Amino acid sequence: MLPALNLTLGITCSLVPICENMFCQLVFIALHVLFPIPFEKWMRGALFKEDLHIIVLISSSFDQTVIQWDYSDGVALKTYHLYFAIHGLLAPKWKTNIFLAIKQTSTEGFELVQFVLPNHPSAQKIATKTVLHRIARRERSVALGCNSEYVASIHGRTLSIYSFKKEFNKEHKIEKGKLFTCVSCHPTEYCIVTGCDDGNIYFWWNFLRSKRVVRTVNHWHALSVRALTFTQEGSYLLSGGHECVLVKWQCNTQHKDFLPRLGAPICHVTCSQDNTVYATSHTDNVIQLISSNFKILQVYQGLTRGHLDHQLVNPCSTGLLVDPRTKALVTNGKPGHLQFYSLHGDKQLFSLDIVCQNYISPENLEHPLVLTEIENAAFDGTGDWLATVERRSDNETAEEIRLKFWWYSKESHTYILNTSVDLPHQEKINTLKFRPEATAGNSMTVTTSDDGKFKLWTLVDDTDIYRSNQCWNCDSVGFYKNYSAKDADFSDDGSVLGVAFGASVTLWDPETNALKMTLSCCGYEDNVRQLLFGKESSCHLLVCTTYKKILVWNLLSGALYWTVPLDGALLVRSPSDDFVAAFSRQCDLFIFKLTDSSPIYMRRAVLRSHVIGGVFIPHLTNNQSLKDEWLPWQQNAQLYFMNKDQELLTIQTEKQAVQQTGTTTTMGMTQNLPDTPFSQLIAHHKKTGVVRNTAKTLQGKVGQPESEVIEEMLHTPAHVLPPVGALCTALIKSLLIDAKKSNQFQEEDDSDTDQHGSELDPNSESHMQIDLASQHTESYHQNNTTDAHVLRTSEVQLSLNKSIDRTTDTEVTDYEYLQKVATEDYIWLSNALCKS
């Protein structure tokens, strides 16, 4: 009996809610991680309130509930049931318990309703009042006015305003052929700003009077305006759109400042409460923090989302790959880039620019620009080499195809271009794969194309008189009849190459490029779409898929081993064992062991959209607590797969999900709160109350070269040495020893004192100095003087007395006294040295 599994979301595109400040939006993006909200509920709104000196986070979702959270502790305080799905949430400032929600009335219709949260969540029914009947679902289509006295909404070419004080609404329309895209309200004045699909920005005044409405137009954007917001005092207006440019308008003078090349179209923009930081949200799942003088402060990058039209059709043309060095997920990122994303650390490591071309927004969204995109990528077994294929085809000019080989530089910790081949094939390249690591020293890569050929590329010596180098060169070319070469794969030991031609699978010797065997699927009408060699104990098996079946061949006998009917299967092979995952066109998941036609695991309708790629990510560590919960096919690697909606998902047990998110959900949120003057004062006292051991360990005896201070003094030229008084402090500090090692030196001093103490003569000069020092010490205590010379002499007397009579208490006093000595001024010592 298999354990029940939960489908957990690995990475999703962030949904930005209706919020009044940047902090709310940033917190909402991480809300699924910080608070234990089920995945099926799909949160649609979040905002902050202050209730009895407690910061309360209020969230809404499609499950018809509104939840109040204690933001500091991450604990749900109250849960309210509204009995309708909530698509957005707003909170006016003039009432604490009144909220506005976006409610769906029909398939395409939405309305804005007002409701009051009762004091007790157990209320059977919450009364609602419709404020605006026809609004758009988008978050940027609704905005609250100054002091929350009115609310503005857009729908099509209609601007609707509702006044809470006068309790009536007004509507204004723009010319036919234009559509509103976003709306924002001035924070202190009765002014509304709307953006249109033609790039115009409209300022509305006197809008509560339909006959005397005043409207002005500002224009800079060539494409539709997607985001508008005012600064906190209303002096500036921020706008953004498809041009990837943040525009800052001065409201009175219409002066404009620009921040270009932000990487992707802007879909949201907001301003902090102190007007020092702006935040922009982009269509590629990026949030950027920008200073008021237009300097990028921080970039929050998730799994990059494809936002262009061709990316929406095929978001990951390279498939899902694994970087052998970092065990990171590698797939398509920004246009012309590969992104390296760590699923274990949940962060993007870096983005590799393959095409080296800047993204330029089109002049017309109906006629987008044709960009050069990465269609294939592959790593060798060690991660030392990366191969990519880029292609540009606009059906008007000559097709551009480039095969590039990159080698990993350990000095710069990135991939550097080694070889670039223009037009390696005459038509589209279908497959790019490296020969396995087992044949290191004879590196080889295979490419297949619709031109009917496959090519083998090898690493050759390219050394000349100027440098020592290696490059990649085409070693041999193969073809089979007049069929297009589709998928290809190497065997586990690299001795056999399999290439699919139509309904046949051909087996080749990669060393001699000689055809060894042909496996024909003549009994089936479909062509071979994908082929993979088995691993480990199944290395003699070859699995291939058609549009209707999965077939497994035994290469030792050349016979069909088993077959299973499966519509449009996508295969994902485990890197270190003989398990294969298969996704059907109906989004069913099957896990097979190649030696058996019966699946060892099956899950129906694992997704609602088509699966476009999958990969097994190896585990970083063998966590024994989680290993007991892993299924047999999860022992060495975790399966991740992506659907057409660009959601990356995985299969986990309930215990695995709890253990991975438990440390995050129980984490306190107080560290995210801004510091208050009182908290800073308390923190200062806590720091100053701690006694730290700043004494350095004495590596050698005084005068030996091991002392860093002595070495510095000896190696520095005399004419550039600072005054002797400046060197005394560093010298004394270097002589201080650690408290843990003080006993060792003190025992040595005791033994020296016992041996030489009897040799002291009462009439000797040293004894007279000690008596003189004791007299100075008594004089110091009586007169409370601060004479530096007397103080230093008394310190010598104290240290000698303690060296004769050692106890545990005096050892601690010795160390504390030396610490005090290190902070004193030693000008008297420099003067004495100069006189001598």
ZIZIHU-V505069 format. One line per field, one symbol per residue. phi: phi as a letter, one per 40 degrees, with the letter a starting at -180 (. if undefined). psi: psi as a letter, one per 20 degrees, with the letter a starting at -180 (. if undefined). burial: 1 if it has 24 or more other C-alpha atoms within 12 Angstrom, else 0. A space follows every 50 residues. Layout:
BEGIN
phi = ???
psi = ???
burial = ???
END
This chain:
BEGIN
phi = .cccbbcbccbbccbcccbcacccccccccccccbcbccccfcbaaabbb bfgbcbbbbbaccgbbbcbcccbgbccabbbbgacbbaabbcccacbcbb bcbcbacbbbbbbbabcccbccccabcbbccbcbbccccccbacccffca bbabagbbbbbbccccfabbbbbbccgbbcbaaabccbbcabbbbbccgc bbbbbfccbccbcbbbbbaaccbccbaaaccccgcbbbbaaccgbcbbcc ccbgcbbbbcfchadcbaaabcccgcbbbbbbccgbbbcbcccgbccabb bcccbcbccccccbcbccgbbbcccbfccbacbcdgbbbbbccccfacca bbcccgbccbcccaccbcccbcbcbaaabccbgcbbbbbbababgbbccb bbbbbbbcccccfacbcbbbbcfcbcbdccbaacccccbchbcabbbbac cgbbbbbbcbcbcbccacababaccabbaafbcccccaaccccgcbbbbc bgcbbbbbcccbfbcbabbbbccbcccccabaccbfcbccbbbbbbcbab bbbcccbgbccaabcacfcbcbcccbabcbcbbcccgcbbbbbdcacccc aaacfcacbccbaaacccccbccccccccccdcbcbabcbabbccgbcba bbccccccccbcccccccbcccccccdccccccccccccccbccccccca ccgcccccccccccccdccbccdcccccccccccccbccccccccccccc cccccbccccbdcccccccccccccccccccccfcbcccccccccccccc ccccbcbccccccdcccccccccccbcccccccccc
psi = oqqpqqoqpfprpqopaoqirhhgghhhhjhhhhqmpqhihnqiqprqqo oljpopppqrrijkqpppqohhikppgqpqpikqppiqpqoqiiphjprp qopphagiqqqpqprpprhpijphppqqppgpgorqhqhjjpqqapkkir pqqqodkpppppphgilrqqqqqrqqiqqqhrqqqphirnpppqqrijiq ppppqkiiohhkpppqpqphphaqpipqqqrhijhqppqrbiikpppopo hhijqpqqnrlihqqphqqrqrhjjipqpppriklppppprhklppgqpo obopppirghhhgnhnhiaprpohgikqppaqcrpjqppopohhilqpgr ppoghlpqppqrhphimqqoqpqphqqqqrhijhqppqpqqpojjgrqpp pppqppqpphgilrpppgppopmhrhapphqoqqqrihlqimqqqqqqri jjqqqppqprpkpaihrprqrqqpgrpqrockqqodqqqqrhjjippppp ocjqpppqohgilpphqpoplhiqhqrphqqqqrqcikijqppqqaiirp ppqohhijqpgrqpppolqpqopphjakqpppprhjkqpppqpiipipqi qppqlhrirppiqrqpoqqgqnohhhhhiqrhijhhqppqqpaijlpprr pqrhhghghhighghjpqjhiiqqprhghhgghghhghipoqojqqpohr rpiqihphgghhhhipqhijqrqhhhigghgghhiprqhhjhhghhhhhg hhhhhihiipphjrhhhhhgghhhghghhghgilrkphggghghhggghg hhhgnprhhhgghgghhhhhhhirqkhhhhghhhh.
burial = 00000011111111111111111111111111111110000111111110 00001111111111111111111110101111011111111110000111 11110000011111111000000001000111111111111111110111 11111111111111000011111100001111111110111111111111 11111011000000000111111111111111010111111111111110 10000001110111111111110010111111111111110101000001 11111111001001111111111111111111111111111110000111 11111000111000000001111111111111111111111100000001 11111111000000101111100110111111111110000111111111 11111111100000000000111100111100111111111101111111 11111111011010000111100001111111111001111111111011 11111000001011010111111111111111111011111111101001 10100110011111111110000001001110111111111111111111 11100110010000100000000000000000000000000000110100 00000011110010000000000000011111111111100100010000 00000000000000000001001101100000000000111111111111 111101000010011101101101110010000000
END
